[in-house]
Amino acid sequence: MTKDLDRMLQGNVDALRGMELLLKQKRDLEASGYQKNEMYLVPGMLVLQLDDGEVRWMVFNGEFKMEIWQDKN
């Protein structure tokens, strides 16, 4: 897999606020029709698995960011 996009969504995010943002993103994805088995949440990261790659939302070093990874088969 290769990273196609890396975007900071919000800066100055502490751990608690970061988990709130990840949980909100998960709820938004579910409301948009994605299924729970298409995503997983681990401390500091939410991953949405797609047919051709995945989207990752992360809280790291005080930043809330999104990365898009694509399979290059």
All heavy atoms as a GROMACS GRO file, in nm:
protein
  600
    1MET      N    1   0.085  -0.118   0.000
    1MET     CA    2   0.000   0.000   0.000
    1MET      C    3   0.089   0.124   0.000
    1MET      O    4   0.194   0.125   0.064
    1MET     CB    5  -0.090   0.000   0.124
    1MET     CG    6  -0.234  -0.018   0.090
    1MET     SD    7  -0.350   0.014   0.224
    1MET     CE    8  -0.324  -0.120   0.332
    2THR      N    9   0.043   0.225  -0.068
    2THR     CA   10   0.116   0.352  -0.069
    2THR      C   11   0.024   0.464  -0.022
    2THR      O   12  -0.097   0.460  -0.044
    2THR     CB   13   0.168   0.386  -0.210
    2THR    OG1   14   0.058   0.394  -0.300
    2THR    CG2   15   0.267   0.283  -0.260
    3LYS      N   16   0.086   0.561   0.043
    3LYS     CA   17   0.010   0.675   0.096
    3LYS      C   18  -0.014   0.775  -0.017
    3LYS      O   19   0.079   0.821  -0.080
    3LYS     CB   20   0.084   0.741   0.211
    3LYS     CG   21   0.002   0.847   0.279
    3LYS     CD   22   0.065   0.920   0.397
    3LYS     CE   23   0.189   0.870   0.455
    3LYS     NZ   24   0.238   0.952   0.567
    4ASP      N   25  -0.143   0.807  -0.042
    4ASP     CA   26  -0.179   0.903  -0.146
    4ASP      C   27  -0.203   1.042  -0.091
    4ASP      O   28  -0.185   1.140  -0.162
    4ASP     CB   29  -0.306   0.858  -0.219
    4ASP     CG   30  -0.279   0.745  -0.317
    4ASP    OD1   31  -0.162   0.716  -0.345
    4ASP    OD2   32  -0.376   0.686  -0.367
    5LEU      N   33  -0.246   1.052   0.035
    5LEU     CA   34  -0.279   1.183   0.092
    5LEU      C   35  -0.252   1.182   0.241
    5LEU      O   36  -0.277   1.082   0.308
    5LEU     CB   37  -0.427   1.215   0.067
    5LEU     CG   38  -0.481   1.346   0.124
    5LEU    CD1   39  -0.429   1.464   0.044
    5LEU    CD2   40  -0.632   1.347   0.125
    6ASP      N   41  -0.202   1.292   0.289
    6ASP     CA   42  -0.178   1.311   0.432
    6ASP      C   43  -0.222   1.453   0.464
    6ASP      O   44  -0.164   1.548   0.413
    6ASP     CB   45  -0.029   1.292   0.462
    6ASP     CG   46   0.003   1.296   0.609
    6ASP    OD1   47  -0.084   1.331   0.690
    6ASP    OD2   48   0.119   1.263   0.643
    7ARG      N   49  -0.328   1.467   0.545
    7ARG     CA   50  -0.383   1.600   0.572
    7ARG      C   51  -0.409   1.619   0.721
    7ARG      O   52  -0.474   1.537   0.784
    7ARG     CB   53  -0.514   1.617   0.496
    7ARG     CG   54  -0.580   1.751   0.524
    7ARG     CD   55  -0.694   1.781   0.432
    7ARG     NE   56  -0.644   1.793   0.297
    7ARG     CZ   57  -0.719   1.769   0.190
    7ARG    NH1   58  -0.842   1.732   0.203
    7ARG    NH2   59  -0.668   1.785   0.070
    8MET      N   60  -0.355   1.727   0.776
    8MET     CA   61  -0.385   1.762   0.914
    8MET      C   62  -0.522   1.827   0.917
    8MET      O   63  -0.550   1.920   0.843
    8MET     CB   64  -0.282   1.857   0.973
    8MET     CG   65  -0.308   1.881   1.121
    8MET     SD   66  -0.193   1.990   1.204
    8MET     CE   67  -0.251   2.148   1.150
    9LEU      N   68  -0.610   1.776   1.004
    9LEU     CA   69  -0.745   1.828   1.014
    9LEU      C   70  -0.760   1.928   1.128
    9LEU      O   71  -0.841   2.019   1.121
    9LEU     CB   72  -0.844   1.713   1.031
    9LEU     CG   73  -0.841   1.608   0.920
    9LEU    CD1   74  -0.933   1.492   0.956
    9LEU    CD2   75  -0.880   1.669   0.787
   10GLN      N   76  -0.684   1.906   1.236
   10GLN     CA   77  -0.692   1.996   1.351
   10GLN      C   78  -0.564   1.984   1.432
   10GLN      O   79  -0.513   1.874   1.452
   10GLN     CB   80  -0.813   1.961   1.437
   10GLN     CG   81  -0.839   2.056   1.549
   10GLN     CD   82  -0.971   2.026   1.622
   10GLN    OE1   83  -1.061   1.966   1.567
   10GLN    NE2   84  -0.978   2.065   1.745
   11GLY      N   85  -0.514   2.096   1.479
   11GLY     CA   86  -0.394   2.096   1.562
   11GLY      C   87  -0.427   2.119   1.708
   11GLY      O   88  -0.542   2.145   1.743
   12ASN      N   89  -0.328   2.107   1.792
   12ASN     CA   90  -0.342   2.131   1.936
   12ASN      C   91  -0.451   2.043   1.998
   12ASN      O   92  -0.540   2.092   2.069
   12ASN     CB   93  -0.368   2.279   1.964
   12ASN     CG   94  -0.340   2.315   2.108
   12ASN    OD1   95  -0.262   2.248   2.175
   12ASN    ND2   96  -0.404   2.419   2.157
   13VAL      N   97  -0.445   1.912   1.970
   13VAL     CA   98  -0.545   1.816   2.017
   13VAL      C   99  -0.483   1.729   2.125
   13VAL      O  100  -0.381   1.666   2.102
   13VAL     CB  101  -0.594   1.727   1.900
   13VAL    CG1  102  -0.691   1.623   1.948
   13VAL    CG2  103  -0.656   1.812   1.791
   14ASP      N  104  -0.545   1.728   2.244
   14ASP     CA  105  -0.496   1.638   2.348
   14ASP      C  106  -0.559   1.499   2.330
   14ASP      O  107  -0.643   1.479   2.243
   14ASP     CB  108  -0.521   1.695   2.488
   14ASP     CG  109  -0.668   1.710   2.523
   14ASP    OD1  110  -0.753   1.643   2.462
   14ASP    OD2  111  -0.699   1.790   2.614
   15ALA      N  112  -0.516   1.404   2.410
   15ALA     CA  113  -0.560   1.265   2.394
   15ALA      C  114  -0.711   1.249   2.409
   15ALA      O  115  -0.775   1.178   2.330
   15ALA     CB  116  -0.488   1.176   2.494
   16LEU      N  117  -0.771   1.315   2.507
   16LEU     CA  118  -0.915   1.304   2.529
   16LEU      C  119  -0.993   1.363   2.411
   16LEU      O  120  -1.084   1.300   2.358
   16LEU     CB  121  -0.955   1.374   2.659
   16LEU     CG  122  -1.104   1.368   2.694
   16LEU    CD1  123  -1.151   1.224   2.707
   16LEU    CD2  124  -1.130   1.444   2.822
   17ARG      N  125  -0.956   1.482   2.369
   17ARG     CA  126  -1.022   1.546   2.253
   17ARG      C  127  -1.001   1.461   2.128
   17ARG      O  128  -1.090   1.448   2.045
   17ARG     CB  129  -0.968   1.688   2.234
   17ARG     CG  130  -1.023   1.757   2.113
   17ARG     CD  131  -1.172   1.788   2.126
   17ARG     NE  132  -1.217   1.856   2.007
   17ARG     CZ  133  -1.335   1.836   1.951
   17ARG    NH1  134  -1.422   1.753   2.006
   17ARG    NH2  135  -1.370   1.900   1.842
   18GLY      N  136  -0.883   1.402   2.114
   18GLY     CA  137  -0.855   1.316   2.000
   18GLY      C  138  -0.948   1.197   1.992
   18GLY      O  139  -1.000   1.165   1.885
   19MET      N  140  -0.970   1.131   2.105
   19MET     CA  141  -1.062   1.017   2.105
   19MET      C  142  -1.205   1.061   2.077
   19MET      O  143  -1.279   0.992   2.008
   19MET     CB  144  -1.053   0.939   2.237
   19MET     CG  145  -0.930   0.852   2.248
   19MET     SD  146  -0.903   0.738   2.109
   19MET     CE  147  -1.044   0.629   2.123
   20GLU      N  148  -1.243   1.179   2.126
   20GLU     CA  149  -1.376   1.232   2.093
   20GLU      C  150  -1.390   1.253   1.943
   20GLU      O  151  -1.494   1.220   1.884
   20GLU     CB  152  -1.401   1.364   2.166
   20GLU     CG  153  -1.420   1.350   2.315
   20GLU     CD  154  -1.423   1.484   2.388
   20GLU    OE1  155  -1.389   1.588   2.327
   20GLU    OE2  156  -1.460   1.485   2.506
   21LEU      N  157  -1.287   1.308   1.880
   21LEU     CA  158  -1.290   1.330   1.735
   21LEU      C  159  -1.297   1.198   1.658
   21LEU      O  160  -1.370   1.186   1.559
   21LEU     CB  161  -1.168   1.411   1.691
   21LEU     CG  162  -1.165   1.557   1.734
   21LEU    CD1  163  -1.027   1.617   1.711
   21LEU    CD2  164  -1.272   1.637   1.660
   22LEU      N  165  -1.222   1.097   1.703
   22LEU     CA  166  -1.226   0.967   1.636
   22LEU      C  167  -1.363   0.902   1.650
   22LEU      O  168  -1.416   0.846   1.554
   22LEU     CB  169  -1.117   0.876   1.693
   22LEU     CG  170  -0.974   0.916   1.662
   22LEU    CD1  171  -0.877   0.826   1.739
   22LEU    CD2  172  -0.945   0.910   1.513
   23LEU      N  173  -1.422   0.910   1.769
   23LEU     CA  174  -1.556   0.852   1.789
   23LEU      C  175  -1.661   0.925   1.707
   23LEU      O  176  -1.752   0.862   1.651
   23LEU     CB  177  -1.592   0.852   1.937
   23LEU     CG  178  -1.513   0.754   2.023
   23LEU    CD1  179  -1.541   0.778   2.170
   23LEU    CD2  180  -1.546   0.610   1.984
   24LYS      N  181  -1.649   1.056   1.696
   24LYS     CA  182  -1.742   1.134   1.613
   24LYS      C  183  -1.727   1.094   1.466
   24LYS      O  184  -1.827   1.075   1.395
   24LYS     CB  185  -1.719   1.283   1.629
   24LYS     CG  186  -1.814   1.366   1.544
   24LYS     CD  187  -1.784   1.514   1.550
   24LYS     CE  188  -1.878   1.598   1.469
   24LYS     NZ  189  -1.907   1.550   1.334
   25GLN      N  190  -1.604   1.077   1.421
   25GLN     CA  191  -1.581   1.035   1.282
   25GLN      C  192  -1.642   0.898   1.258
   25GLN      O  193  -1.704   0.874   1.154
   25GLN     CB  194  -1.431   1.033   1.252
   25GLN     CG  195  -1.399   0.998   1.108
   25GLN     CD  196  -1.449   1.102   1.010
   25GLN    OE1  197  -1.432   1.221   1.030
   25GLN    NE2  198  -1.511   1.057   0.904
   26LYS      N  199  -1.629   0.807   1.354
   26LYS     CA  200  -1.687   0.673   1.342
   26LYS      C  201  -1.839   0.681   1.332
   26LYS      O  202  -1.901   0.615   1.248
   26LYS     CB  203  -1.645   0.587   1.461
   26LYS     CG  204  -1.691   0.444   1.453
   26LYS     CD  205  -1.633   0.364   1.569
   26LYS     CE  206  -1.664   0.218   1.555
   26LYS     NZ  207  -1.792   0.179   1.609
   27ARG      N  208  -1.902   0.763   1.415
   27ARG     CA  209  -2.047   0.781   1.409
   27ARG      C  210  -2.090   0.840   1.275
   27ARG      O  211  -2.189   0.797   1.216
   27ARG     CB  212  -2.096   0.869   1.524
   27ARG     CG  213  -2.094   0.801   1.659
   27ARG     CD  214  -2.166   0.882   1.766
   27ARG     NE  215  -2.108   1.014   1.786
   27ARG     CZ  216  -2.010   1.043   1.870
   27ARG    NH1  217  -1.959   0.947   1.946
   27ARG    NH2  218  -1.964   1.165   1.882
   28ASP      N  219  -2.013   0.936   1.225
   28ASP     CA  220  -2.044   0.997   1.095
   28ASP      C  221  -2.035   0.894   0.982
   28ASP      O  222  -2.119   0.894   0.891
   28ASP     CB  223  -1.950   1.114   1.065
   28ASP     CG  224  -1.976   1.235   1.155
   28ASP    OD1  225  -2.080   1.238   1.226
   28ASP    OD2  226  -1.890   1.326   1.155
   29LEU      N  227  -1.934   0.808   0.987
   29LEU     CA  228  -1.921   0.704   0.885
   29LEU      C  229  -2.037   0.606   0.891
   29LEU      O  230  -2.092   0.567   0.788
   29LEU     CB  231  -1.788   0.630   0.902
   29LEU     CG  232  -1.662   0.710   0.868
   29LEU    CD1  233  -1.538   0.634   0.914
   29LEU    CD2  234  -1.656   0.741   0.719
   30GLU      N  235  -2.077   0.566   1.011
   30GLU     CA  236  -2.191   0.476   1.026
   30GLU      C  237  -2.319   0.541   0.975
   30GLU      O  238  -2.400   0.477   0.909
   30GLU     CB  239  -2.206   0.432   1.172
   30GLU     CG  240  -2.096   0.339   1.218
   30GLU     CD  241  -2.097   0.312   1.367
   30GLU    OE1  242  -2.168   0.383   1.442
   30GLU    OE2  243  -2.025   0.220   1.410
   31ALA      N  244  -2.337   0.669   1.003
   31ALA     CA  245  -2.455   0.742   0.955
   31ALA      C  246  -2.455   0.754   0.803
   31ALA      O  247  -2.561   0.765   0.741
   31ALA     CB  248  -2.462   0.880   1.020
   32SER      N  249  -2.336   0.750   0.743
   32SER     CA  250  -2.324   0.759   0.597
   32SER      C  251  -2.343   0.625   0.528
   32SER      O  252  -2.339   0.617   0.406
   32SER     CB  253  -2.186   0.815   0.559
   32SER     OG  254  -2.172   0.946   0.606
   33GLY      N  255  -2.361   0.519   0.606
   33GLY     CA  256  -2.390   0.389   0.548
   33GLY      C  257  -2.277   0.287   0.555
   33GLY      O  258  -2.294   0.173   0.511
   34TYR      N  259  -2.162   0.324   0.608
   34TYR     CA  260  -2.055   0.227   0.625
   34TYR      C  261  -2.090   0.133   0.740
   34TYR      O  262  -2.152   0.174   0.839
   34TYR     CB  263  -1.921   0.296   0.652
   34TYR     CG  264  -1.867   0.367   0.531
   34TYR    CD1  265  -1.882   0.504   0.516
   34TYR    CD2  266  -1.802   0.297   0.429
   34TYR    CE1  267  -1.834   0.570   0.404
   34TYR    CE2  268  -1.753   0.361   0.317
   34TYR     CZ  269  -1.769   0.498   0.305
   34TYR     OH  270  -1.722   0.563   0.194
   35GLN      N  271  -2.050   0.008   0.727
   35GLN     CA  272  -2.080  -0.094   0.828
   35GLN      C  273  -1.968  -0.102   0.931
   35GLN      O  274  -1.852  -0.070   0.902
   35GLN     CB  275  -2.097  -0.230   0.760
   35GLN     CG  276  -2.204  -0.232   0.654
   35GLN     CD  277  -2.341  -0.198   0.709
   35GLN    OE1  278  -2.382  -0.255   0.810
   35GLN    NE2  279  -2.411  -0.108   0.644
   36LYS      N  280  -2.003  -0.148   1.050
   36LYS     CA  281  -1.904  -0.160   1.157
   36LYS      C  282  -1.791  -0.255   1.121
   36LYS      O  283  -1.678  -0.236   1.164
   36LYS     CB  284  -1.971  -0.205   1.286
   36LYS     CG  285  -2.057  -0.099   1.349
   36LYS     CD  286  -2.115  -0.144   1.481
   36LYS     CE  287  -2.201  -0.031   1.538
   36LYS     NZ  288  -2.247  -0.060   1.672
   37ASN      N  289  -1.820  -0.357   1.039
   37ASN     CA  290  -1.714  -0.452   1.002
   37ASN      C  291  -1.618  -0.395   0.898
   37ASN      O  292  -1.518  -0.458   0.865
   37ASN     CB  293  -1.774  -0.583   0.954
   37ASN     CG  294  -1.853  -0.569   0.825
   37ASN    OD1  295  -1.887  -0.458   0.783
   37ASN    ND2  296  -1.884  -0.680   0.763
   38GLU      N  297  -1.645  -0.275   0.845
   38GLU     CA  298  -1.556  -0.209   0.750
   38GLU      C  299  -1.456  -0.116   0.819
   38GLU      O  300  -1.370  -0.059   0.753
   38GLU     CB  301  -1.636  -0.127   0.649
   38GLU     CG  302  -1.725  -0.210   0.558
   38GLU     CD  303  -1.809  -0.122   0.468
   38GLU    OE1  304  -1.898  -0.052   0.520
   38GLU    OE2  305  -1.786  -0.124   0.346
   39MET      N  306  -1.470  -0.100   0.950
   39MET     CA  307  -1.383  -0.007   1.021
   39MET      C  308  -1.342  -0.066   1.155
   39MET      O  309  -1.408  -0.154   1.209
   39MET     CB  310  -1.451   0.128   1.040
   39MET     CG  311  -1.577   0.126   1.121
   39MET     SD  312  -1.661   0.284   1.125
   39MET     CE  313  -1.775   0.262   0.990
   40TYR      N  314  -1.231  -0.019   1.205
   40TYR     CA  315  -1.191  -0.057   1.340
   40TYR      C  316  -1.126   0.062   1.408
   40TYR      O  317  -1.066   0.147   1.345
   40TYR     CB  318  -1.103  -0.181   1.343
   40TYR     CG  319  -0.973  -0.173   1.267
   40TYR    CD1  320  -0.856  -0.132   1.330
   40TYR    CD2  321  -0.967  -0.208   1.133
   40TYR    CE1  322  -0.737  -0.126   1.260
   40TYR    CE2  323  -0.849  -0.202   1.062
   40TYR     CZ  324  -0.734  -0.162   1.126
   40TYR     OH  325  -0.616  -0.155   1.057
   41LEU      N  326  -1.145   0.067   1.538
   41LEU     CA  327  -1.096   0.176   1.622
   41LEU      C  328  -0.999   0.118   1.722
   41LEU      O  329  -1.032   0.023   1.794
   41LEU     CB  330  -1.214   0.242   1.693
   41LEU     CG  331  -1.187   0.361   1.783
   41LEU    CD1  332  -1.135   0.479   1.703
   41LEU    CD2  333  -1.315   0.402   1.856
   42VAL      N  334  -0.879   0.173   1.723
   42VAL     CA  335  -0.777   0.136   1.822
   42VAL      C  336  -0.735   0.267   1.888
   42VAL      O  337  -0.763   0.375   1.835
   42VAL     CB  338  -0.658   0.063   1.758
   42VAL    CG1  339  -0.700  -0.070   1.701
   42VAL    CG2  340  -0.592   0.148   1.652
   43PRO      N  341  -0.670   0.262   2.003
   43PRO     CA  342  -0.631   0.387   2.067
   43PRO      C  343  -0.549   0.477   1.973
   43PRO      O  344  -0.446   0.436   1.921
   43PRO     CB  345  -0.547   0.342   2.187
   43PRO     CG  346  -0.603   0.207   2.220
   43PRO     CD  347  -0.637   0.146   2.086
   44GLY      N  348  -0.604   0.593   1.946
   44GLY     CA  349  -0.535   0.690   1.862
   44GLY      C  350  -0.558   0.678   1.713
   44GLY      O  351  -0.508   0.760   1.636
   45MET      N  352  -0.637   0.578   1.668
   45MET     CA  353  -0.655   0.560   1.524
   45MET      C  354  -0.790   0.494   1.491
   45MET      O  355  -0.833   0.401   1.558
   45MET     CB  356  -0.544   0.473   1.466
   45MET     CG  357  -0.552   0.456   1.316
   45MET     SD  358  -0.427   0.345   1.245
   45MET     CE  359  -0.276   0.417   1.299
   46LEU      N  360  -0.852   0.545   1.384
   46LEU     CA  361  -0.972   0.485   1.326
   46LEU      C  362  -0.937   0.451   1.182
   46LEU      O  363  -0.883   0.535   1.109
   46LEU     CB  364  -1.089   0.585   1.329
   46LEU     CG  365  -1.215   0.545   1.251
   46LEU    CD1  366  -1.280   0.421   1.314
   46LEU    CD2  367  -1.313   0.661   1.246
   47VAL      N  368  -0.965   0.327   1.140
   47VAL     CA  369  -0.933   0.282   1.005
   47VAL      C  370  -1.061   0.237   0.936
   47VAL      O  371  -1.137   0.157   0.990
   47VAL     CB  372  -0.831   0.166   1.007
   47VAL    CG1  373  -0.802   0.117   0.867
   47VAL    CG2  374  -0.704   0.207   1.078
   48LEU      N  375  -1.084   0.291   0.817
   48LEU     CA  376  -1.194   0.250   0.730
   48LEU      C  377  -1.133   0.169   0.617
   48LEU      O  378  -1.052   0.221   0.539
   48LEU     CB  379  -1.268   0.371   0.675
   48LEU     CG  380  -1.375   0.343   0.568
   48LEU    CD1  381  -1.488   0.259   0.627
   48LEU    CD2  382  -1.428   0.473   0.511
   49GLN      N  383  -1.169   0.041   0.608
   49GLN     CA  384  -1.114  -0.046   0.505
   49GLN      C  385  -1.204  -0.039   0.381
   49GLN      O  386  -1.324  -0.059   0.390
   49GLN     CB  387  -1.104  -0.188   0.557
   49GLN     CG  388  -1.007  -0.200   0.672
   49GLN     CD  389  -1.001  -0.339   0.731
   49GLN    OE1  390  -1.103  -0.401   0.753
   49GLN    NE2  391  -0.880  -0.385   0.756
   50LEU      N  392  -1.140  -0.013   0.268
   50LEU     CA  393  -1.210  -0.004   0.140
   50LEU      C  394  -1.159  -0.113   0.047
   50LEU      O  395  -1.058  -0.178   0.075
   50LEU     CB  396  -1.185   0.134   0.077
   50LEU     CG  397  -1.224   0.254   0.166
   50LEU    CD1  398  -1.173   0.383   0.104
   50LEU    CD2  399  -1.375   0.258   0.184
   51ASP      N  400  -1.227  -0.133  -0.065
   51ASP     CA  401  -1.186  -0.236  -0.160
   51ASP      C  402  -1.046  -0.211  -0.215
   51ASP      O  403  -0.971  -0.305  -0.240
   51ASP     CB  404  -1.284  -0.244  -0.277
   51ASP     CG  405  -1.420  -0.298  -0.234
   51ASP    OD1  406  -1.426  -0.370  -0.132
   51ASP    OD2  407  -1.519  -0.269  -0.303
   52ASP      N  408  -1.009  -0.086  -0.234
   52ASP     CA  409  -0.880  -0.054  -0.298
   52ASP      C  410  -0.782   0.016  -0.203
   52ASP      O  411  -0.689   0.081  -0.248
   52ASP     CB  412  -0.902   0.030  -0.422
   52ASP     CG  413  -0.970   0.164  -0.393
   52ASP    OD1  414  -1.023   0.181  -0.281
   52ASP    OD2  415  -0.970   0.250  -0.481
   53GLY      N  416  -0.805   0.004  -0.074
   53GLY     CA  417  -0.714   0.066   0.022
   53GLY      C  418  -0.783   0.094   0.154
   53GLY      O  419  -0.875   0.024   0.193
   54GLU      N  420  -0.740   0.201   0.221
   54GLU     CA  421  -0.802   0.238   0.348
   54GLU      C  422  -0.780   0.385   0.377
   54GLU      O  423  -0.689   0.448   0.322
   54GLU     CB  424  -0.751   0.151   0.462
   54GLU     CG  425  -0.603   0.157   0.488
   54GLU     CD  426  -0.557   0.054   0.590
   54GLU    OE1  427  -0.615  -0.057   0.596
   54GLU    OE2  428  -0.462   0.085   0.663
   55VAL      N  429  -0.865   0.437   0.464
   55VAL     CA  430  -0.854   0.574   0.512
   55VAL      C  431  -0.829   0.564   0.662
   55VAL      O  432  -0.897   0.489   0.732
   55VAL     CB  433  -0.982   0.656   0.485
   55VAL    CG1  434  -0.967   0.799   0.534
   55VAL    CG2  435  -1.017   0.653   0.337
   56ARG      N  436  -0.730   0.640   0.709
   56ARG     CA  437  -0.693   0.637   0.851
   56ARG      C  438  -0.707   0.777   0.910
   56ARG      O  439  -0.656   0.873   0.854
   56ARG     CB  440  -0.549   0.592   0.868
   56ARG     CG  441  -0.519   0.456   0.812
   56ARG     CD  442  -0.372   0.426   0.818
   56ARG     NE  443  -0.341   0.300   0.753
   56ARG     CZ  444  -0.219   0.258   0.728
   56ARG    NH1  445  -0.116   0.332   0.765
   56ARG    NH2  446  -0.199   0.142   0.668
   57TRP      N  447  -0.775   0.786   1.022
   57TRP     CA  448  -0.780   0.909   1.100
   57TRP      C  449  -0.698   0.882   1.225
   57TRP      O  450  -0.717   0.781   1.291
   57TRP     CB  451  -0.923   0.944   1.138
   57TRP     CG  452  -1.006   0.985   1.022
   57TRP    CD1  453  -1.027   1.112   0.976
   57TRP    CD2  454  -1.082   0.899   0.935
   57TRP    NE1  455  -1.109   1.110   0.866
   57TRP    CE2  456  -1.144   0.980   0.839
   57TRP    CE3  457  -1.102   0.761   0.928
   57TRP    CZ2  458  -1.226   0.929   0.739
   57TRP    CZ3  459  -1.183   0.710   0.828
   57TRP    CH2  460  -1.244   0.795   0.736
   58MET      N  461  -0.606   0.974   1.257
   58MET     CA  462  -0.514   0.950   1.367
   58MET      C  463  -0.498   1.072   1.456
   58MET      O  464  -0.510   1.186   1.406
   58MET     CB  465  -0.376   0.913   1.313
   58MET     CG  466  -0.374   0.784   1.238
   58MET     SD  467  -0.214   0.758   1.162
   58MET     CE  468  -0.232   0.863   1.020
   59VAL      N  469  -0.470   1.047   1.582
   59VAL     CA  470  -0.430   1.151   1.675
   59VAL      C  471  -0.288   1.117   1.717
   59VAL      O  472  -0.263   1.012   1.773
   59VAL     CB  473  -0.524   1.155   1.798
   59VAL    CG1  474  -0.478   1.260   1.895
   59VAL    CG2  475  -0.667   1.177   1.755
   60PHE      N  476  -0.196   1.207   1.681
   60PHE     CA  477  -0.056   1.180   1.706
   60PHE      C  478   0.018   1.313   1.721
   60PHE      O  479   0.000   1.403   1.638
   60PHE     CB  480   0.003   1.099   1.590
   60PHE     CG  481   0.145   1.056   1.611
   60PHE    CD1  482   0.176   0.960   1.705
   60PHE    CD2  483   0.248   1.111   1.537
   60PHE    CE1  484   0.307   0.920   1.726
   60PHE    CE2  485   0.378   1.073   1.557
   60PHE     CZ  486   0.408   0.977   1.651
   61ASN      N  487   0.099   1.325   1.825
   61ASN     CA  488   0.177   1.447   1.850
   61ASN      C  489   0.091   1.573   1.849
   61ASN      O  490   0.129   1.675   1.791
   61ASN     CB  491   0.291   1.461   1.749
   61ASN     CG  492   0.404   1.365   1.776
   61ASN    OD1  493   0.419   1.316   1.887
   61ASN    ND2  494   0.483   1.337   1.676
   62GLY      N  495  -0.027   1.566   1.908
   62GLY     CA  496  -0.113   1.683   1.919
   62GLY      C  497  -0.187   1.720   1.792
   62GLY      O  498  -0.247   1.827   1.784
   63GLU      N  499  -0.186   1.633   1.691
   63GLU     CA  500  -0.256   1.660   1.565
   63GLU      C  501  -0.362   1.554   1.539
   63GLU      O  502  -0.342   1.436   1.568
   63GLU     CB  503  -0.158   1.658   1.447
   63GLU     CG  504  -0.056   1.767   1.448
   63GLU     CD  505   0.038   1.758   1.329
   63GLU    OE1  506   0.034   1.658   1.254
   63GLU    OE2  507   0.114   1.852   1.311
   64PHE      N  508  -0.473   1.598   1.482
   64PHE     CA  509  -0.576   1.508   1.432
   64PHE      C  510  -0.561   1.511   1.281
   64PHE      O  511  -0.573   1.616   1.219
   64PHE     CB  512  -0.716   1.556   1.474
   64PHE     CG  513  -0.828   1.472   1.422
   64PHE    CD1  514  -0.834   1.337   1.448
   64PHE    CD2  515  -0.931   1.529   1.349
   64PHE    CE1  516  -0.939   1.259   1.402
   64PHE    CE2  517  -1.036   1.453   1.303
   64PHE     CZ  518  -1.040   1.318   1.330
   65LYS      N  519  -0.526   1.397   1.222
   65LYS     CA  520  -0.500   1.397   1.079
   65LYS      C  521  -0.561   1.277   1.010
   65LYS      O  522  -0.601   1.181   1.074
   65LYS     CB  523  -0.350   1.405   1.050
   65LYS     CG  524  -0.270   1.285   1.092
   65LYS     CD  525  -0.122   1.310   1.059
   65LYS     CE  526  -0.043   1.183   1.057
   65LYS     NZ  527   0.093   1.204   1.009
   66MET      N  528  -0.568   1.287   0.877
   66MET     CA  529  -0.625   1.183   0.794
   66MET      C  530  -0.522   1.141   0.690
   66MET      O  531  -0.451   1.227   0.635
   66MET     CB  532  -0.750   1.235   0.722
   66MET     CG  533  -0.810   1.136   0.626
   66MET     SD  534  -0.948   1.205   0.533
   66MET     CE  535  -0.865   1.322   0.428
   67GLU      N  536  -0.512   1.011   0.666
   67GLU     CA  537  -0.427   0.959   0.560
   67GLU      C  538  -0.509   0.867   0.471
   67GLU      O  539  -0.593   0.792   0.520
   67GLU     CB  540  -0.310   0.877   0.617
   67GLU     CG  541  -0.212   0.957   0.699
   67GLU     CD  542  -0.100   0.872   0.754
   67GLU    OE1  543  -0.107   0.747   0.749
   67GLU    OE2  544  -0.004   0.931   0.805
   68ILE      N  545  -0.484   0.874   0.342
   68ILE     CA  546  -0.548   0.784   0.246
   68ILE      C  547  -0.439   0.695   0.190
   68ILE      O  548  -0.339   0.743   0.138
   68ILE     CB  549  -0.620   0.861   0.134
   68ILE    CG1  550  -0.732   0.945   0.194
   68ILE    CG2  551  -0.673   0.763   0.029
   68ILE    CD1  552  -0.804   1.033   0.095
   69TRP      N  553  -0.459   0.564   0.203
   69TRP     CA  554  -0.366   0.464   0.155
   69TRP      C  555  -0.437   0.383   0.045
   69TRP      O  556  -0.553   0.347   0.060
   69TRP     CB  557  -0.324   0.371   0.268
   69TRP     CG  558  -0.238   0.437   0.370
   69TRP    CD1  559  -0.279   0.523   0.468
   69TRP    CD2  560  -0.098   0.428   0.384
   69TRP    NE1  561  -0.173   0.566   0.542
   69TRP    CE2  562  -0.060   0.508   0.493
   69TRP    CE3  563   0.000   0.357   0.315
   69TRP    CZ2  564   0.073   0.519   0.534
   69TRP    CZ3  565   0.131   0.368   0.357
   69TRP    CH2  566   0.167   0.448   0.465
   70GLN      N  567  -0.364   0.356  -0.062
   70GLN     CA  568  -0.425   0.287  -0.174
   70GLN      C  569  -0.340   0.164  -0.212
   70GLN      O  570  -0.216   0.172  -0.213
   70GLN     CB  571  -0.434   0.381  -0.293
   70GLN     CG  572  -0.534   0.340  -0.396
   70GLN     CD  573  -0.561   0.451  -0.494
   70GLN    OE1  574  -0.473   0.530  -0.527
   70GLN    NE2  575  -0.683   0.458  -0.542
   71ASP      N  576  -0.409   0.053  -0.239
   71ASP     CA  577  -0.340  -0.066  -0.288
   71ASP      C  578  -0.287  -0.038  -0.427
   71ASP      O  579  -0.356   0.021  -0.509
   71ASP     CB  580  -0.434  -0.186  -0.294
   71ASP     CG  581  -0.467  -0.241  -0.156
   71ASP    OD1  582  -0.384  -0.225  -0.065
   71ASP    OD2  583  -0.578  -0.297  -0.141
   72LYS      N  584  -0.166  -0.079  -0.453
   72LYS     CA  585  -0.104  -0.058  -0.586
   72LYS      C  586  -0.080  -0.191  -0.654
   72LYS      O  587   0.028  -0.221  -0.699
   72LYS     CB  588   0.028   0.020  -0.571
   72LYS     CG  589   0.011   0.158  -0.517
   72LYS     CD  590  -0.058   0.247  -0.617
   72LYS     CE  591  -0.066   0.388  -0.564
   72LYS     NZ  592  -0.134   0.479  -0.650
   73ASN      N  593  -0.183  -0.273  -0.664
   73ASN     CA  594  -0.168  -0.406  -0.728
   73ASN      C  595  -0.181  -0.396  -0.876
   73ASN      O  596  -0.241  -0.336  -0.943
   73ASN     CB  597  -0.270  -0.504  -0.674
   73ASN     CG  598  -0.246  -0.533  -0.526
   73ASN    OD1  599  -0.140  -0.500  -0.472
   73ASN    ND2  600  -0.342  -0.592  -0.462
   0.00000   0.00000   0.00000
